[in-house]
Amino acid sequence: MAISTAELAVRLLVYLFVLVGVPLWFVLMFRLMDYAAHDTLVEQFSGQRNGRDTGQLNAYFEQAAVDATNCRICGAANGPDYTYCHNCQERLSAGD
């Protein structure tokens, strides 16, 4: 039983898709996830924030002898009446 030209073409296209297309799709999706992981919105909600330098405000609170609350995410010092961290906008819990 001989294979028609159309069937041979379809088989070759499927073979090329499996051989080249699937790994290429995997690499493209991996690169897309890698790109998305470095997005600022993802970093904002991942709990691994690299915020601004907090040294100046921390030094201010220390020098002024203000009872500062340290943020559990970024470590920034916040005033006693702060509800949210001035650096990463994380909600400050009462137990911090």
C-alpha positions in Angstrom: 0.0 0.0 0.0 1.6 3.3 -1.1 1.3 6.6 0.7 -0.1 9.5 -1.3 1.8 12.7 -1.6 -0.7 14.6 0.6 -0.5 12.0 3.4 3.3 12.1 3.2 3.2 15.9 3.5 0.9 15.8 6.5 3.1 13.2 8.2 6.2 15.3 7.6 4.5 18.4 9.0 3.4 16.5 12.1 6.9 15.1 12.5 8.5 18.6 12.2 6.0 20.0 14.6 6.8 17.4 17.2 10.5 17.6 16.6 10.8 21.4 16.4 7.6 23.0 17.4 7.0 21.5 20.8 10.5 22.2 22.2 10.4 25.7 20.7 7.1 26.3 22.3 8.5 25.1 25.7 11.5 27.5 25.3 9.3 30.4 24.4 7.0 29.8 27.4 9.9 29.4 29.7 11.4 32.7 28.5 8.0 34.4 28.9 7.7 33.2 32.5 11.3 34.3 33.2 10.4 37.8 31.7 7.2 37.9 33.8 9.1 37.0 37.0 11.1 40.2 36.6 8.0 42.4 36.3 7.5 44.9 39.0 3.9 43.8 39.6 5.1 40.3 40.2 7.8 41.5 42.5 5.3 43.6 44.4 3.2 40.6 45.4 5.9 38.0 45.7 7.1 39.1 49.1 10.6 39.6 47.8 10.7 43.3 47.3 13.8 45.2 46.6 12.5 48.6 47.6 14.2 51.9 48.0 17.1 52.5 50.3 15.6 52.7 53.8 18.8 53.9 55.6 17.9 57.6 55.9 14.5 57.2 57.4 15.7 54.4 59.7 18.5 56.7 60.9 16.0 59.5 61.4 13.8 57.4 63.6 16.8 56.1 65.5 18.2 59.6 66.1 14.8 61.1 67.0 14.3 58.2 69.5 10.9 57.4 68.0 9.4 54.0 68.7 9.6 52.8 65.0 7.9 49.7 63.7 10.0 47.7 61.2 8.4 46.2 58.2 8.5 42.4 58.0 9.0 42.5 54.2 11.6 45.2 53.5 12.9 46.1 57.0 12.1 49.8 56.7 11.4 51.7 59.9 7.9 53.2 60.1 6.4 55.6 62.5 4.2 54.4 65.3 1.1 55.7 63.6 1.8 54.2 60.2 -0.7 51.6 58.9 1.3 50.8 55.8 5.0 50.7 55.1 6.2 53.8 53.5 8.7 51.8 51.4 6.8 48.7 50.1 3.2 49.5 51.0 2.8 46.3 53.0 0.2 46.4 55.8 2.0 46.7 59.1 0.6 44.3 61.7 0.1 45.4 65.3 2.6 42.8 66.5 5.6 44.1 64.4 
